[in-house]
Amino acid sequence: MVVIKELSQSEVASHNQGKDLWVCIRGYVYDVSNFIEEHPGGEEVLRSFAGKDATEAFEDAAHSEEVTPIMKELIVGKISSLVRVSTF
């Protein structure tokens, strides 16, 4: 069983430069630091979304089914959802 770590948006946002690059796609967080040079769309695409949500750009691009196993290897967690509870 794989345990997916919940990450805050601010934690993801801190991974946005150099060789420390995370992106968020469909609520999941991926460490693309070591994949950036292999990305068929080029490094700049990933760098421009480092620390941010790249869902729209990902869905707009033509990705083959070959991306699924790659993404499974890069996943580091998912964005934690904030739940507000009324105390009154």
URBEL-V404989 format. One record per backbone hydrogen bond with DSSP energy under -1.0 kcal/mol. NH is the residue of the N-H (numbers start at 1). CO is the residue of the C=O. If there is no record, write none. Layout:
BEGIN
NH;CO
NH;CO
END
This chain:
BEGIN
7;78
12;8
13;9
14;10
15;12
17;20
20;17
22;15
23;30
24;52
25;28
28;25
29;77
30;23
31;74
32;21
36;32
38;35
39;35
42;39
47;43
48;44
50;47
51;22
52;49
54;24
58;54
59;55
60;56
61;57
63;61
67;64
68;65
71;67
72;68
73;69
74;70
75;71
76;29
77;29
78;5
79;27
80;7
END
